[in-house]
Each structure stands twice: as C-alpha cells, then as structure tokens.
Amino acid sequence: MKKLLLLILASLLFVGCSAEPAPEETKKVLRVAFGGDVLSLDSTVATDGVSFEVLTAFTEGLVEYDANDATLPGSGAAESWTVSDDGLEYVFSLKKDAVWSNGDPVTANDFVFAWRRLVDPALANEYSLMAQNAKLVNADAVIAGTLPVEELGVEAVDDYTLKVSLETPVPWFIPLMTFPSFFPMNEKFVTEAGDNYATGPDFLLSNSAFVLTEWVQGSQIVLAKNDKYYDADKIAIDGIEISIIADPQTVKLQYDQGNLDVAAMSGDLVTGYVGTDDFVPIRKGYTWFMPFNQKSDNAAVLNENFRLALAWAFDREFIVNEKLNDGSIVADGFVPRGLAASVDGVDFRDAAPKYFGYDPVKALEYWEAAKAELGVDTVTFELLVGTPGDDSGLAAGAPEYIKAEVEKNLPGVTVEIKTVLKKERLDLMKPARAEYDVALTRWGPDYADPLTYLQDLLVTGSNYNYNNWSDPVYDAMVAEVAPGGALSTDLDARWAKLIEVEAYALDTAIVVPLWQTGSAMVIKPNVKGIEYHVLGMTNYKRATID
C-alpha cells in the first residue's frame, strides 16, 4: 500500500511539473526601441508616423506592401478585387476567415463605418484629406458638411463585398489603401467604447497579427501574437515590446546590454556598429523641412529675400554627416528621392533641379536685400522645434547649429529656439492656430506621387498647409496635374508640370527642404524578416528570432 501511495504521489508530481507553462524567457518577443511616443491609436485621428507604425502592427487594411513593395491581392483583408474599365469603381472581396480579436467577423461594414467616420465633419479629423486624395465620390461635400456621410462613395454590398466609387481615376489608389486612415473599425465596439475608444488595450480591437496588451504612455507598448488572426500559424514571434526611449545614449546602453533587439542609432553612436552584422542602414521617405508661417506677425518671415537668406546660410551636409550620421541625405528638393519616377524610370529628384545649399556670400546678399525691403537692420524670429528624441528623426543639436550659423552669416539676425514636445509643436503649427514664425518639421509620403508633398502641404486650405500659404497660380498648376486635371492622363506633360510646380514653391523658399531621413538601424543578427518601406509602415509579420 505504501509503495502504491508513493507511486501515485510521484506520478502526480511529474504531471504537475510537466503541466507548468513555458518559462517567459522561452517566448520569442521582439524588443524594439522607439524614440517618440504614440499620439493616438484611433486610425481616423492619428496623424504622426509613430502612431501609424503601432496601428499597422495590430490593424490590417485592405492591402499591405510585401517585401518587394508590391500591393498584391490577398496581402491584407481583401482576397481580391476588380476595377471597372473607366477606373471609377473598385469592388473588393474580403476574406471570410478574418475576425476581430473579440471574435466578430471583419466585414465590409467595418470599412464603411471607418471611412465615414474619417470624413465626418462633426469630428473634423485632420486626415480626412486622405479621402479627398483617394477621390472618393462626394468626399469634398461630406467633409464640408453639405452632404451626409452616407453619401460618401463607399458601400457594403454584402458582408464580404465592399464597393468603392471614385470621382476620377487615381493611379495610386490600391497602394493608398495601405494607409492607416483607411483601416477598418468594428462599429459596435467603437460605439460602445464611446469617448474611451483607443485610450488603452481594453478599448481597442485587432484584426491583424498582434494584439495590443499594454500601453503606458511615454514608456512602453506591448503587443502579443493574435491567435485569432487567420494567418496566425505563419507568425513566428510571440509578440513585440516597444520601449519609448528618447535619450540616444540610453538606447545604445540598453541595446549593448542585450535588452533591445532593434533600435535606431545616430551621430557618433553609430560608428561602433558600422561593419558589424548588427548594422542595417534604412532609407525612408520622410523629408525634414523648414516652413514659414504666412500668418505670422513677424514681417521678416513673409519676406522672400529673408527666406532665401536663411536657405543659404547653413550647411545641410554638416547636419547630415555630423549630427545625424544615420544614412540620411541632404534634401535638395521638397519631393524626396525614391518616391516617384517618370515613364522612363527617371527619379523625380534626378529630373528636377537641385535647390539651395551652403553659400554664406549668397545668403548675405539676400539678407542685405531683405533689410532694404523691410527697412530694418535687425530681425529676431522664433524657431519652433520638437524635443529631440520625442520628435523622431530630428537631429540632436541641429536647431542649435542652424541658430549659430544663421547668426554668424547674417549679422543682425537673432534666432530664438522654442523647444516643445512634438504633440505641442504639431498643435502650434496647425493652420487653424498658426502660432509660430519658422519651424523644423517633417512629412512622410502617403502615396507614391509628388502630390503628397506639393498638394497636401502647399495647396490653399489643406489641413497640412503649415505655411498658411495661398497662391492661386500655384493652386491652378496643382489642379492641372491632380487626378482628373487637364494633364492627369498625359504622363509626360504631367511629369514636366510637376517639376514646374515644385520650382514655383521653392524659387521663393516658401519651404526650405533640409534632409531626407535615413535610419542607421542596429538589429541583433538572430532577428530576420522585419520589412522597412519608403512609403508604407514597418511590417513585423514575417519577423523571426533564431
């Protein structure tokens, strides 16, 4: 009897031990550092790159970019689609096995609801312009409040068939569908959450490879593998831990100590990794630039010669090579390199002129002309910048360098740097508020065409016309090359006109391009499969950890 009892106890002990869950350290969790924080995880509200990156990690749109930057049927929620002969109607067939993380099916109505919410004038979402860029039927009128949201050109034919109607053909319409503003939303869930929607993990749903499980603002974002995802068996990692670390030295320390798998480095911190298996240079499409607020009460900011003086007064090569040192390149135009090419395959930047540079003599000539026009010998202006680290991609020390060079090369000019958190900088720059003189900001392309810069940032009335610039000649030029414009189908003539459009804005330095962002990434050699895109967001679905 004693032997039998001992046998039973031993067997129970063995079973108990074997039933314990796998230790946490055996999980394959990708640990990533972000320099800036998320501003919103509501896909119809978000406007910044960091928020878009996180949204893309747990939400899936109609299509996604693959490793070769192609948008193919089946890459996202859409199994396939058809396009009418005139290019005005798209019919998407959705995957029937796609579900939200609460078990609800992903349906056509989820897209209809989200897109109507995007353009709802009562919500005044800044990125409602994406519906206008997509040329959705009645988008302009709905946003203006002259038509109800139900008149937007999107319809749920049935649960798994989505019909989209356009006012004019848009060549980049399918790639545009990768953008987070067009992500779906579960109407019932969003309605029940009310004002709490997107404020934390309990008030968000996923329909993609990962689920948001933790979000401590300014500190950490945690995503776990979504077992309800239709392709869950192809996801090789168990989750992603994103640490918000603004200080580059801390990022380096955490990476070197083995607490991070993926991080961006810049400046002198990059040097030790160049030539190692960890070093992975990435080219991105963000252009950093200097807008001049045309609503400013500072007369100098409105003066063309003063703007041109600033444009030539400092060395952007120095910023790129000494302050950034991360693969960024000088932006010698507003439209970034690698965004768009002609019919013959010529990159826009190779076809268009190069703008500005470092020439203290030329800068001084413009400054003398500005002084004569303004009737002053001295000018003080405010340079609005975000906090380095929080304002992702801003070179540490760049504002101070610009200040020193401008004040040295333009005697009588004083630069007062105003440093705020990125969220406040963006708020101060909104056209409706416009409380700044000159700023340092960036823009990432929303679609593969120069208009994502030349139209969305500079046309009268655009939500992102930070300059508050209005020029009817410029607007008319843009209208010619926009979808449905007089030159929209003559590709060679359109290309030539786009070059003229950029020249019209830059010849007067209404904006001054600074640098095109690169990232010197350090990635542990056992991590593979992370996809970085010039246009789209980072894709972690095919990431592996050996």
N, C-alpha and C positions, 0 to 999 in steps of 0.2 A: 504493500500500500504506500509506504514512504517513497519507494522508487517511482511508483506511478505519479505521485504528487509532484515529485521533483521534475519528472518528465514534462508534466503539464505546465509547471511554472517556467521551465526553461523554454518550452515552445512559445508560451505567451510572451516571455521576454524577447525572444527572437522576432516574433511577429510585431511587437511594439516598436522595436528598433527599426525594423525594415519599413514600417509604415510612416516614419517621420519624413516630412517634406525635405526636398533637396536643400542643402545649405544655400544661403543667399549668394555667397561668393561664387557658386557654380553657375548662376544666371549670367547670360550674355547681355549685359546692359552697356550701351554706348554712352560714354560720358563726354559731353560737349560743352565748350565754353562759349557764351555769347557776351559781347562787350556791352550791349544795350538791353534794355528791358522791353517787354511787351507793353504796348499801349492799349490794345483792345483785341479780344478774341471773338468779337462779333464780326463776321465776314462782310457784312454790309456797312460797318462803321470803320473798320481798320483802314489805315492809310499808310502805315510805315512798313519798311522791309522786315524788321524783326517780327512783328505781329504776323505778317504774311508767311514767314518761314514756319512759325509754330502752327498756324492754321493749316498749312499744307501738310504738316506731319500727321494730323488726325482727321482731316476732311478731304474727301475726294470729289472732284468736279467731273464734268462730262468726259474730259480727256486729260492726259498728262504727257509731258515730254518723256521720251525714252532716253537711253544713254547716248543716242546719236542726235538728240534734239528734234526728233520726229514726233508728230502727234498722230498716232495711228488708232483706228477703231479697236476697242477692247482695252485700251490703256487706262481708262477710267470707268466711270459709271455707265457710259454709253457703249453698248455692244457693237453698234453700227449706226450709220446714218446715210441719208440720201439728200441730195441737193437738187433743187429744180433747175431747169435749163437756163432760166434767167438769173439764177444766183440769189433769188429773193426769199426762198423758203428752204429751211433745213428741218428734216424730220429725224429725230434721234430715237433709236430703240434701246431702252435701258436694260441692264442686266437684271434678271428676275431673282437672282440669288443674293443680291446686295441688300443688307439690312443695317439699320442703325444699331448702336451699341445697347439700346434698350429693347432690341428685338423687332421693332417696327420695320416694315419693308421700306426701302428707298424708292420713292415713286416720282412720277413726272410732276405731281403737285408740289413736291418739295422744292423743285427748281422754280416753278411758277410763283410760289409763295415768296421765296427768297428774292427773286428778281423784282417782284412788285414792291417788296419791302425796300430794296435798294433805291428805287426811284420815287418812293412815297414822299411828296413834298412836306408832309407833316413831320417827317424825320430829318429832312434836309441833310441827307448823307453826302459827304463831300465826293465820294467816289461814284455818285450817280452818273458822273460823266462817262463812266465805262459803258453804260447802256447807250449813251449817245455815240460813243466811239464805235460800238457794235452796230449802230444804225438800226436798233430795234424800232419797229413801227410804233409811232406815237411817243417815243421816249421823251422828246423835247416838250411836247404838250403836257404829258403826265408830270414831268418834273416842274414845269411852270404852273401846274395846278389847274390848267384849263380842260383837262380830261381826267377821268378817274383812272386809278391804277389798273383796273380791269381791262382797259383799252390798250395796255402795253402788248406788243407783238409776241406774246408767249402763251402757249395753250397746252393743257394736258388733254390730249386726245383720248387717252385711257391711262390706266395706272402706269404703264410702261412705254408710253409713246409721247414724246414731247415735240411739239411743233413750234418753230421759231420763225417769225416773219420779219424781214428787213426792208427798209425803205429804199436801199440801194445796195448793190453788191459790195461786199467787203472782202478783199483778197485774204486778209489775215484773220478771218472770223474764227476758224477752228482753233488756231493757236491761242486766240484771245480767250477761249473757253477754259484755258488752264488757269486763268487769273482768279484769285480768291474771291473777288467780288461776285463771281458767277457760281460760287459754291452753293449747294442745296441747304435747306433748313427744314427741320421737321416742324410743321405748323403747330400741331397740338402741343408739342413740348415747349416751343418758344412762347406760345400764348400763355400756357400755364405758368411758365417761369416769370413772365412779366418783366418788371424792371430788374429782376435778378439775373436775367438771361446773360450768359457769357461772363459772369462775375467770378466763377470758380468751377471746379470739376463737377459739382453736383448740378450745375446749371448749363452743362454743355453735353452734346452728343457727338459721337464719332461714327463715320461710315467708311473709315479707311483703316490702314494697317495698325494704327496705335490709338490708344485712348488716353486722354489727359486724366491723370490721377492725383496730381498735386500741383499747386501754383501758389508760390509765396512771392508776391510782387517784390521785385528788386533783389531776389535771392535765388530762387530755384523753380524749375518747371520739370515735372516728371511725367513721362508717358510710358504706358505698359502695352505690350502686344495685345491687339484686339482679337480675341478668339472667335468673335462673331464675323470677322472680316471674311469675305468669300474666298480670298486667296491666302488665308492665314497659314496654310501649310507651306507656303513659299517664303514666309517671313522668317529669317534665320536668327534674328536677335530678339531678346525678351523685352527690350524697352530702351528708352532714351532718357538720360538725366541731363538736363541743361542747367548749367550754373551761370548765373548772371554775375560777371566779374568785370568791373570797369577798369581796374588797375592792371596794365600790361605786365608789370613785374610779378604781380600775384598770379596771373595766368601762367607765366613761364615757370614759376616755382611749383605750382600745382601740377603742371604737365611733367616737369622733370621728376617730381616725387611719385609719379605714377597715378595721380588722382584724376587725370583727364586723358581721354583718348584722342580728342580732336580740339584744336584751338587755332586761332589766327594770331600771327606774330607780326610785329612791325619794328621799324627803326633798328637800333643796334641789337635788339633781342633776336633778330632773325639770323644774324651772322653765324652763330654756333650750329645751326641746323643745315645750312646750305651744304649740299654734297652728301648728306646723310639720307638714309631710307625714310626718315620721318618727313622730309621736306617735300611739300606738294604745292607748287605755285598755281594759283587760280586767277583767270581773267574774268572780271564781272562787267556788267553794262552800266553801272552807276556812274554818272557824271557829277562831280562836285563843281559848283559854280557860285558866282557872286551876283545876286540880283540887287537892283537899285530901286527902292520904293518910290514910285512916281506920285504917291500921296504924301510923301514926307514934306514937312515944312522947312526942311533944310534945302535951300536953293541950289547948293553945290551938287547934290545928288541928282537934280533934274538937268544939270548942265552936261552936254555931250562931251565937251573937251575935258571936263573934270573926270568923267568916267573913263575916257580914253587914257588920261594921265595915270589913273590907278592901274589900268590894264597893263601898262608897260613898265610899271615901277618896281616890280618884284619878280624874282626868278622862280618860276614854277618847277623848273628842272631841279632846283635845290630842294624844294619841298618833297618832290617825288623820290629823289635819290637819298637825301639826308634825313628827312623827317619821317617819311613813310617806309621806304626800302622794303616794300612788300609785293613788288610786281606791278604796282600802279604805274600808269604812264601819263605824260602831260596830255591834257585835253586841248588840242589845238583847234577845236571846233565844238559846237554845242552838241551835235549828234555824235555819239560815241563810236569808236571803231568796232567793227564786228556786228553791228546792229542790222544793217541793210546793205544790199548790193544791187547794182544795175542789172539789166537783162544780160549784159556781157560778163557779169560776175565781178565787176569792179566795186570795191568797198566805197561807201559814201565818203569816208574820210580821205581816200586816195583821189576821188574825183573832185572834191570841194577844196577851196583854198585853206591855207593854214592861217589861224588868227592869233595875233598878239605874240608876246614873247617878253624877253627882258632887255630893255633898252632905256637906260636912265636918261640919255640925251633926248630921245623922242618923248619920254614921259615929261621931262621938264618943259619941252616946247608946248605940249598940250596944257600943262599947268599954267604957263605964262598966258596962253590964250584964254584959259578959263578965268584967271584972275581979272583980265581986262574985261571980259564979258560980265562977270559978277560984280566988278567994282570993289574987290576986296584984296587984301594981301595975305589973309589967313583964313583957314577953314578948319572947323572941327566937326567930325562926324562920328557917329556910333557904329561900330561893327558888331552885329549880333551873332553870337556863336553858341553852339551847344557845348555841354561839358564833355571833354574828351573821354572816350570810353563809353559813356552813355549815348553819345551821338556817334553811332557806329560809322567807322571809316574816316572820321575827322583826324587828321594827322596831329599828334600831340606836338604842341609848340608852333603849329602853322599860323595861328592868329597872331601870336607874338612876333613871329618872323615877318609877316606881312606888315604889321604895325611899324616895326623897326625900319624896314626897307622903304616904306612909303614916306615915313617922316624924314628919313635920310635923303631920299632922292627928290622929294617935293617939299622944299623948305617952306614953312608956314602952314603945313597940313598937320593936324593932330588927330590921331585915331584913338578913340575911347572904346576899348573892348568891353562888351557886355556879355558875360557868360551865364547861361541859364541851362536848366535841364532841357533835353531835346523836346519833350512834350510842350514846355512853355515856349520854346523857340518857334515851334510849328504854329502854336496858337497866336503868337505875336505877329507872325508873317501872314496869317490868313487875310485874304483880300478884304473881308468884312471888318477886320480890325486894323491891320496895316500899321502897327506901332513900331517901326524901325526905320533906319536910314539905309544901311547896307548890311548884308548878311552873308554867311557861309552856309550853304545848304547843298543837298544832293537830290538827284532824281534817278530812279531806276526805270528802264523801259517797260511799258505794259504790253507792248506788241511790237512786232518786227517791222517797224516803219519809222522814218524820221519824224512823222507827225506826232509820235508820242512825246517828243520834245517841242517841236516847232509849233504844234497846235495846242496841245494840252497845257503848256506853260506860258504861252505868249498871246493867245487869241483873246480879244476883248471878252470879259465876262467869265472866263474859265475859272473853275474853283481853285486852280493852282497857278493862276497868274499872279505870282508873288510880287511881281514888279508893279502891278496895277497899271500896266501899260495899255494904252488903247490907240491903235493906229489903223484907220480904215483902209489904207493902201495895203498894209500887211495882212489884214483880215481877208481882203479880197484875193490876195495872192494865195493864201492858205485854202480858201474856198475852191479855187481852181483845181487844186491837187488832192483835195479831200474826196472820199468816196462819193460818187455822184456829180463831182465837179467837171468842168469843161475838159480838163486834161486827165481825168481819172483813168481813162481806158487807153490813152496814148502813152505807153510806158516810157518811151524815150523822151518825149516832151515833158512828161510829168517829172522825170528824173532831173532834167535840166532846170525846171522851175523850182524844185525843192532846193537845189543848190542856191538859186537866187533868193529864196525865202530865208534861208539861214544867213546869207550875206546881208540882207536888208536889216536884220536884227543886230548882227554882230558889228557891222560897219559903224554903228552908233554906240556900241558897247552897252546896249540895254541890259545884257547879261555878259559876264566875263567868265568863260569856262576855265577851270583850274586843273583838275586831274580826273582821269578815268580810273576807277577803283580796281585794284588787284588785291588778292589776298595771298600772303605767304602762309599757307596752312601747314601746321605740323600735325601729322596723323600717325598714330602708332602703327608700325609695319604689319601687325596682325589684323588690322582693320582694313577691309576692302569694300568696294562696291558703293560708296557714297557718291552720288551724282550731283555735280555742280553745273549750273546752266547760266549763260549770259542773260537769257530772258526769264526763264522760269525759276522757281524756288528750289532749294536743295531737296533732293529726294533720298530718303533713308530706307526705302522699302527693300532695296537689294543689297543693303549693307550686311557684311558678315564679320564675325570676330573669331579668329582661329584660336 
